[in-house]
Amino acid sequence: MSSDQIPDIYFGTEVINRVSFLREDSEFIGNSVSHPSTRFIFFNNVNPLVNKYLQNKLIILTNGSNQLKSDPSPDHQVIKTGLSSLPEWNEAVRTWKEDNKNKNADLRDNGKPTFLFLGIEDASVGLDLKRLKIEDDDLDTHSEDEKYLDHQGRYQGIPYYAVDLSKSEKLSEIILNFVNKELQVFSDGKEKSDENSTKNSQPTPLDNGIFYTHSRRHFLGFTSKEASLYSHGSMYFDWLTRNRFCPGCGSKVIPIHAGGKLWCTNVATKENGKSACPVHNASVSNVSFPRTDAVIITAITNAERTKILLSLGKRHAATRMYACTAGFMEPSETVEVATKREIWEETGVVCSSINLVMTQPWPFPGNLMIGCLGVVEFNGVNENIHLGHDKELEDARWFDVDFIRKFVYPNEVADDDNFNEENILIPMEQSVAYHLIKMVIDQAHERKVQNGGKL
């Protein structure tokens, strides 16, 4: 697949420049977390703060006022008032800046939010700095209304942070009430739940659809930008939540470098001058940085592109969703070897032609889906299905591509064509599995056109 054919993959759209080398620059971090233009998204136990009634579901707030622009649509609203109007927020930011700079051992103790620097939206990802500069110059107010951060004249853009409020219940409640007050989305068209509201009472955040969601129904309803911001924050906070103690000495660890690295708080030394913590002594410490679990996922077809092999996992048996073959990579495996292994282990099919096509971050909780195309040489043996190896699947079968095409292009299906008598499903459009299936279907169609209507 050429670069111009690769889809804008959900959860993986490039929306910020991570400028990861600036995470340990305490001057930059201190300035960016306090800047008026800075955007914040919020989490509680890895669940993002959303408003389910709006098109822009992910709640994004800023330090300064009048930083966000509204969309003409009535279902798209932004909050104009800045967080800097809240004394509790200003205190939380000030405290975290000092804790992060000094590596204070109580950085994420109870009562304190955890801040995570995501990156800056800058010219490299399409931000129009010239337009923002003009807006700045047109203002009659002082610099606190700056529309973007300029660090050393070299790094210019809008900073983005994620904030975990799991251990800061009070601040979380303040943020929820702030959003509820500023974002008046409740209307007669959005009925209150009898369980969550009382007659004649003021609508609560929950009444107005403002809450931390755990539902994929909301995660998969984000815009591409929201999905990528959510995925970025969710994966980091999942890692930070899982890792609270040093694997080398058992001492408390804290997230330094604005959330990008774990640091053991054990500063004791041995008689030989070395640290009492073996992690501090290691030249390379991969337990100090986030991990991503690699998963290969493969669309399997034949050379002629007339068939596609799809599998029904046991956990999807009730929904009848047939998908691509997938599995975790193991240590010391190449992508190609892992793909061939998973195909054979799950389906019994022998495949030797593997091509890496596309990748997708998958924040449930921290995977990288490595999308591949496997081409099976039909010879009476290779294509035979056998489900008796690891017994993960309920079913696997070779489908005609013309049949699966009707799921990808439903507008081509005649109203009287009851083609799906088994009520099977294929993966959702947001997934890499869908795009891999669509790629095979499109390749089949191209061949059919080239061959005068025959595959």
C-alpha positions as CSV (number, residue, x, y, z in Angstrom):
1,M,0.0,0.0,0.0
2,S,1.5,3.4,-1.0
3,S,1.6,6.3,1.4
4,D,-1.2,8.1,-0.4
5,Q,-3.5,5.0,0.1
6,I,-2.9,4.6,3.9
7,P,-6.0,5.8,5.7
8,D,-6.1,8.4,8.4
9,I,-6.2,5.7,11.1
10,Y,-8.4,6.1,14.1
11,F,-6.4,6.7,17.4
12,G,-3.3,7.2,15.2
13,T,-3.8,10.6,13.5
14,E,-0.7,12.9,14.0
15,V,-2.3,15.9,15.8
16,I,0.7,17.1,17.9
17,N,4.4,17.3,17.8
18,R,5.5,15.3,20.9
19,V,8.9,17.2,21.2
20,S,9.8,14.5,23.7
21,F,13.2,16.0,24.3
22,L,11.6,19.0,26.0
23,R,9.9,16.8,28.7
24,E,13.0,17.1,30.9
25,D,13.4,20.8,30.3
26,S,11.8,22.1,33.5
27,E,11.7,25.7,32.2
28,F,9.7,24.7,29.2
29,I,7.4,22.5,31.2
30,G,6.9,25.2,33.8
31,N,6.0,27.8,31.1
32,S,3.9,25.4,29.0
33,V,1.7,24.1,31.8
34,S,0.8,27.7,32.8
35,H,0.4,29.3,29.4
36,P,-3.0,30.8,28.5
37,S,-3.2,28.8,25.3
38,T,-2.5,25.4,26.8
39,R,-5.2,22.7,26.3
40,F,-6.1,20.1,28.9
41,I,-8.0,16.8,28.7
42,F,-9.0,15.0,31.9
43,F,-9.0,11.4,33.1
44,N,-10.2,9.5,36.1
45,N,-9.1,5.9,36.4
46,V,-8.0,6.0,32.7
47,N,-11.5,7.2,31.7
48,P,-11.7,10.4,29.8
49,L,-14.1,13.3,30.6
50,V,-16.7,13.7,27.9
51,N,-20.0,15.3,27.0
52,K,-22.0,12.7,25.3
53,Y,-24.5,15.2,23.8
54,L,-22.0,17.1,21.7
55,Q,-20.2,16.4,18.4
56,N,-17.0,17.3,20.1
57,K,-17.4,14.8,22.9
58,L,-13.9,15.1,24.5
59,I,-13.9,17.9,27.0
60,I,-11.0,20.3,26.3
61,L,-10.3,23.2,28.6
62,T,-7.7,26.0,28.5
63,N,-5.8,28.1,31.1
64,G,-6.8,31.4,29.5
65,S,-10.1,32.6,28.3
66,N,-11.3,32.9,24.7
67,Q,-8.7,30.5,23.4
68,L,-11.1,28.0,21.7
69,K,-13.2,28.7,18.7
70,S,-16.8,27.5,18.3
71,D,-18.1,25.6,15.4
72,P,-21.2,26.9,13.7
73,S,-23.0,23.7,14.5
74,P,-25.4,23.9,17.5
75,D,-24.1,20.4,18.5
76,H,-20.5,21.7,18.8
77,Q,-19.8,23.9,21.8
78,V,-16.6,25.0,23.5
79,I,-15.9,26.5,26.9
80,K,-14.6,30.1,26.6
81,T,-13.8,30.7,30.3
82,G,-10.3,29.7,31.3
83,L,-9.3,27.4,34.1
84,S,-7.1,30.2,35.5
85,S,-10.3,31.6,37.0
86,L,-10.3,28.8,39.5
87,P,-8.0,29.3,42.5
88,E,-7.8,25.6,43.2
89,W,-6.6,24.9,39.6
90,N,-3.9,27.5,39.9
91,E,-2.7,26.0,43.1
92,A,-2.6,22.5,41.6
93,V,-0.6,23.7,38.7
94,R,1.8,25.6,40.9
95,T,2.4,22.7,43.2
96,W,2.8,20.2,40.3
97,K,5.4,22.4,38.6
98,E,7.5,22.4,41.7
99,D,7.1,18.7,42.4
100,N,8.0,17.9,38.8
101,K,11.0,20.1,38.8
102,N,12.4,18.9,42.1
103,K,11.3,15.2,41.8
104,N,9.4,15.4,45.0
105,A,8.6,12.0,46.4
106,D,5.0,13.0,47.1
107,L,4.4,14.1,43.5
108,R,1.4,11.9,43.0
109,D,0.2,11.3,46.6
110,N,-3.5,11.4,47.5
111,G,-5.1,14.8,46.8
112,K,-2.7,15.6,43.9
113,P,-3.5,15.4,40.1
114,T,-1.0,13.9,37.8
115,F,-0.1,16.0,34.8
116,L,1.2,14.5,31.5
117,F,2.7,16.6,28.8
118,L,1.5,15.4,25.4
119,G,3.2,17.8,23.0
120,I,2.6,21.0,21.1
121,E,0.3,21.6,18.2
122,D,2.7,23.5,15.8
123,A,3.3,24.2,12.2
124,S,4.6,20.6,11.6
125,V,1.0,19.3,12.2
126,G,-0.7,22.1,10.3
127,L,-1.2,24.9,12.9
128,D,-1.4,28.3,11.3
129,L,1.0,30.3,13.5
130,K,0.7,33.4,11.3
131,R,-3.0,33.6,11.8
132,L,-2.6,33.2,15.6
133,K,0.1,35.9,15.5
134,I,-2.3,38.3,13.8
135,E,-5.0,37.5,16.4
136,D,-2.4,38.3,19.2
137,D,-1.4,41.6,17.6
138,D,-5.1,42.6,17.3
139,L,-5.7,42.3,21.0
140,D,-5.9,45.3,23.2
141,T,-5.0,43.3,26.3
142,H,-1.7,42.2,27.8
143,S,0.3,39.0,27.1
144,E,-1.8,36.7,29.3
145,D,-4.0,36.3,26.3
146,E,-1.3,34.9,24.0
147,K,-2.6,32.4,21.5
148,Y,0.4,30.2,21.4
149,L,3.7,29.5,23.3
150,D,7.0,30.7,22.0
151,H,9.9,28.8,23.7
152,Q,13.4,30.2,22.9
153,G,12.2,31.3,19.5
154,R,12.5,27.7,18.3
155,Y,9.5,25.8,19.5
156,Q,6.2,27.6,18.8
157,G,2.7,26.2,19.2
158,I,-0.1,25.3,21.5
159,P,0.8,22.9,24.4
160,Y,-1.4,20.0,25.2
161,Y,-1.6,18.2,28.6
162,A,-3.6,15.3,30.0
163,V,-4.5,15.4,33.7
164,D,-5.3,12.4,35.8
165,L,-7.7,13.4,38.6
166,S,-8.0,9.9,40.1
167,K,-6.3,10.9,43.4
168,S,-7.8,14.4,43.5
169,E,-11.5,13.9,44.1
170,K,-12.0,17.5,45.2
171,L,-10.4,19.0,42.1
172,S,-12.2,16.6,40.0
173,E,-15.6,17.8,41.4
174,I,-14.5,21.4,40.9
175,I,-13.7,20.7,37.2
176,L,-17.0,18.8,36.7
177,N,-19.0,21.7,38.2
178,F,-17.0,24.2,36.2
179,V,-17.7,22.4,32.9
180,N,-21.4,22.0,33.9
181,K,-21.8,25.7,34.6
182,E,-19.9,26.9,31.5
183,L,-21.2,24.4,29.0
184,Q,-25.0,24.6,29.1
185,V,-26.0,21.8,26.8
186,F,-29.0,20.6,28.7
187,S,-32.2,21.3,26.7
188,D,-35.8,19.9,26.4
189,G,-34.5,17.6,23.7
190,K,-32.2,15.9,26.2
191,E,-34.3,14.3,28.9
192,K,-33.1,13.9,32.5
193,S,-32.8,10.5,33.9
194,D,-35.2,10.0,36.9
195,E,-32.4,8.1,38.6
196,N,-29.9,11.0,38.3
197,S,-32.0,14.1,38.8
198,T,-34.8,15.4,41.0
199,K,-37.7,17.4,39.8
200,N,-37.1,21.2,39.8
201,S,-33.5,20.7,40.8
202,Q,-30.5,22.2,38.9
203,P,-29.2,19.8,36.4
204,T,-26.1,18.0,37.6
205,P,-23.0,17.3,35.3
206,L,-24.4,13.8,34.9
207,D,-27.8,15.1,33.9
208,N,-26.0,17.2,31.2
209,G,-24.1,14.2,29.9
210,I,-20.8,15.3,31.5
211,F,-18.9,12.4,33.0
212,Y,-15.8,10.2,32.9
213,T,-16.7,7.4,30.4
214,H,-15.6,3.8,30.3
215,S,-17.7,3.0,27.3
216,R,-16.2,2.3,23.8
217,R,-19.4,3.7,22.4
218,H,-18.1,7.1,23.4
219,F,-14.4,6.4,22.6
220,L,-15.4,5.4,19.1
221,G,-17.5,8.5,18.6
222,F,-14.6,11.0,18.9
223,T,-13.3,13.1,16.0
224,S,-10.0,11.9,14.7
225,K,-8.1,14.5,16.7
226,E,-10.0,13.7,19.9
227,A,-9.4,10.0,19.4
228,S,-5.7,10.5,19.1
229,L,-5.5,12.8,22.2
230,Y,-7.6,10.3,24.2
231,S,-5.4,7.4,23.1
232,H,-2.2,9.2,23.9
233,G,-3.3,10.1,27.4
234,S,-5.0,6.8,28.1
235,M,-2.0,4.7,27.2
236,Y,0.3,6.7,29.4
237,F,-2.0,6.9,32.4
238,D,-2.7,3.1,32.2
239,W,1.1,2.6,32.4
240,L,1.5,5.0,35.3
241,T,-1.4,3.5,37.1
242,R,0.0,0.0,36.8
243,N,3.5,1.0,38.0
244,R,3.6,2.5,41.5
245,F,6.6,0.6,42.9
246,C,10.1,0.0,41.7
247,P,10.6,-3.5,40.3
248,G,14.2,-3.4,41.5
249,C,13.8,-2.4,45.2
250,G,10.1,-2.0,45.9
251,S,10.3,1.7,46.7
252,K,7.7,4.2,45.5
253,V,8.1,5.5,41.9
254,I,6.9,8.8,40.6
255,P,6.4,10.1,37.1
256,I,9.0,12.7,36.3
257,H,9.8,14.5,33.0
258,A,6.1,15.7,32.9
259,G,4.8,12.1,33.1
260,G,7.1,10.6,30.5
261,K,9.5,8.6,32.8
262,L,9.2,6.7,36.1
263,W,11.8,7.5,38.8
264,C,12.5,5.4,41.9
265,T,12.4,7.6,45.0
266,N,15.0,5.3,46.7
267,V,18.1,7.6,47.0
268,A,20.0,5.5,49.4
269,T,23.6,4.4,48.5
270,K,25.7,1.4,49.3
271,E,29.2,1.5,50.8
272,N,30.7,1.3,47.3
273,G,28.9,4.4,46.3
274,K,26.4,2.7,44.1
275,S,22.7,3.2,44.5
276,A,20.8,0.8,46.7
277,C,18.3,0.5,43.8
278,P,19.5,-1.7,40.9
279,V,17.3,0.3,38.5
280,H,19.3,3.4,39.2
281,N,22.5,1.5,38.5
282,A,21.3,0.1,35.2
283,S,22.8,1.7,32.1
284,V,19.5,1.1,30.2
285,S,16.4,0.9,32.3
286,N,13.4,-0.1,30.1
287,V,11.2,-0.3,33.2
288,S,11.4,3.4,33.6
289,F,9.7,4.1,30.3
290,P,6.2,3.3,28.9
291,R,5.7,-0.1,27.1
292,T,3.6,-0.8,24.1
293,D,2.5,-4.4,23.4
294,A,2.8,-5.3,19.8
295,V,-0.1,-7.3,18.2
296,I,0.0,-8.6,14.7
297,I,-3.3,-8.6,12.8
298,T,-3.6,-10.0,9.4
299,A,-6.0,-10.0,6.4
300,I,-5.5,-13.4,4.7
301,T,-6.3,-13.8,1.0
302,N,-5.2,-15.9,-2.0
303,A,-3.1,-14.7,-4.9
304,E,-6.1,-14.1,-7.1
305,R,-7.9,-12.0,-4.4
306,T,-11.1,-14.1,-4.9
307,K,-11.1,-15.3,-1.3
308,I,-10.5,-13.8,2.2
309,L,-10.1,-15.8,5.4
310,L,-11.9,-14.4,8.4
311,S,-12.1,-15.8,11.9
312,L,-14.8,-15.9,14.6
313,G,-13.3,-15.7,18.0
314,K,-15.1,-17.4,20.9
315,R,-15.7,-14.1,22.7
316,H,-17.4,-12.7,19.6
317,A,-19.4,-15.8,18.9
318,A,-22.7,-14.2,20.2
319,T,-22.3,-11.2,17.9
320,R,-21.1,-13.3,14.9
321,M,-18.3,-10.8,14.1
322,Y,-15.8,-12.3,11.7
323,A,-12.4,-10.6,11.8
324,C,-8.8,-10.8,10.9
325,T,-6.4,-13.2,12.6
326,A,-4.5,-11.5,15.4
327,G,-2.2,-12.3,18.3
328,F,0.6,-10.9,20.5
329,M,4.2,-11.0,19.3
330,E,6.6,-12.9,21.4
331,P,10.2,-12.0,22.3
332,S,12.7,-12.4,19.5
333,E,10.1,-12.7,16.8
334,T,10.0,-10.7,13.6
335,V,6.6,-9.4,12.5
336,E,6.7,-11.9,9.6
337,V,7.4,-14.9,11.8
338,A,4.8,-13.9,14.4
339,T,2.2,-13.4,11.7
340,K,2.9,-16.8,10.1
341,R,2.8,-18.5,13.5
342,E,-0.5,-16.9,14.6
343,I,-2.2,-17.8,11.3
344,W,-1.1,-21.4,11.6
345,E,-1.8,-21.7,15.3
346,E,-5.3,-20.3,15.1
347,T,-6.6,-21.5,11.7
348,G,-4.2,-24.2,10.6
349,V,-3.5,-22.4,7.3
350,V,0.0,-22.2,6.0
351,C,1.1,-18.8,4.8
352,S,4.6,-17.8,3.7
353,S,4.0,-14.4,2.0
354,I,3.6,-11.6,4.6
355,N,3.6,-7.9,3.9
356,L,3.4,-5.2,6.6
357,V,0.7,-2.7,5.6
358,M,-0.3,-0.3,8.3
359,T,-0.3,0.2,12.1
360,Q,-2.7,1.5,14.7
361,P,-2.4,2.4,18.4
362,W,-5.1,0.6,20.3
363,P,-5.6,2.0,23.8
364,F,-7.3,-1.0,25.4
365,P,-5.1,-0.8,27.2
366,G,-1.8,-0.2,25.4
367,N,-1.3,-2.1,22.2
368,L,0.1,-1.3,18.8
369,M,-1.8,-3.2,16.1
370,I,0.6,-4.2,13.3
371,G,-1.6,-4.7,10.2
372,C,-0.3,-7.2,7.7
373,L,-1.5,-8.9,4.5
374,G,-0.9,-12.6,4.2
375,V,-1.2,-14.3,0.8
376,V,-1.8,-18.0,0.8
377,E,-0.7,-20.2,-2.1
378,F,-3.7,-22.5,-2.7
379,N,-2.4,-26.0,-3.4
380,G,-4.9,-28.3,-1.8
381,V,-3.0,-28.2,1.5
382,N,-2.0,-24.7,2.5
383,E,-5.5,-23.3,2.5
384,N,-7.0,-26.1,4.6
385,I,-8.5,-24.9,7.9
386,H,-7.8,-26.7,11.2
387,L,-9.0,-25.2,14.5
388,G,-7.5,-27.8,16.8
389,H,-4.2,-26.2,17.7
390,D,-4.8,-23.5,20.4
391,K,-8.6,-23.6,20.1
392,E,-9.2,-19.8,20.3
393,L,-11.7,-19.7,17.5
394,E,-15.3,-20.7,17.2
395,D,-15.0,-20.7,13.4
396,A,-12.9,-19.7,10.5
397,R,-13.8,-19.8,6.8
398,W,-12.8,-18.6,3.4
399,F,-15.4,-16.1,2.2
400,D,-15.9,-15.0,-1.4
401,V,-14.7,-11.4,-1.7
402,D,-17.9,-10.4,-3.5
403,F,-19.8,-11.4,-0.4
404,I,-17.7,-9.5,2.0
405,R,-17.7,-6.5,-0.3
406,K,-21.4,-6.0,0.5
407,F,-20.4,-5.3,4.1
408,V,-17.8,-2.7,3.1
409,Y,-20.0,-1.0,0.5
410,P,-23.6,-1.5,1.7
411,N,-24.8,1.2,-0.8
412,E,-24.1,-1.3,-3.6
413,V,-26.6,-3.9,-2.1
414,A,-30.0,-4.1,-3.7
415,D,-32.9,-3.6,-1.3
416,D,-34.2,-7.1,-2.0
417,D,-30.8,-8.8,-1.6
418,N,-31.0,-10.7,1.6
419,F,-27.4,-11.7,1.3
420,N,-26.6,-12.0,5.1
421,E,-28.9,-14.7,6.3
422,E,-26.5,-15.7,9.1
423,N,-26.4,-12.1,10.5
424,I,-22.7,-12.0,10.6
425,L,-20.7,-8.8,11.2
426,I,-17.2,-7.5,10.2
427,P,-15.1,-5.2,12.4
428,M,-16.0,-1.5,12.9
429,E,-14.7,1.1,10.5
430,Q,-12.4,2.6,13.2
431,S,-10.3,-0.5,13.4
432,V,-7.3,-1.5,11.4
433,A,-9.0,-4.9,10.8
434,Y,-11.7,-3.1,8.8
435,H,-9.1,-1.2,6.7
436,L,-7.2,-4.4,6.0
437,I,-10.4,-6.2,4.9
438,K,-11.3,-3.2,2.7
439,M,-7.9,-3.2,1.1
440,V,-8.3,-6.8,0.0
441,I,-11.8,-6.0,-1.3
442,D,-10.6,-3.0,-3.2
443,Q,-7.6,-4.9,-4.7
444,A,-10.1,-7.6,-5.9
445,H,-12.2,-5.0,-7.5
446,E,-9.2,-3.4,-9.3
447,R,-8.2,-6.8,-10.7
448,K,-11.8,-7.4,-11.8
449,V,-11.9,-4.1,-13.6
450,Q,-8.5,-4.8,-15.3
451,N,-9.7,-8.2,-16.4
452,G,-12.9,-7.0,-17.9
453,G,-15.2,-7.9,-15.1
454,K,-13.6,-11.2,-14.2
455,L,-11.5,-12.0,-11.2
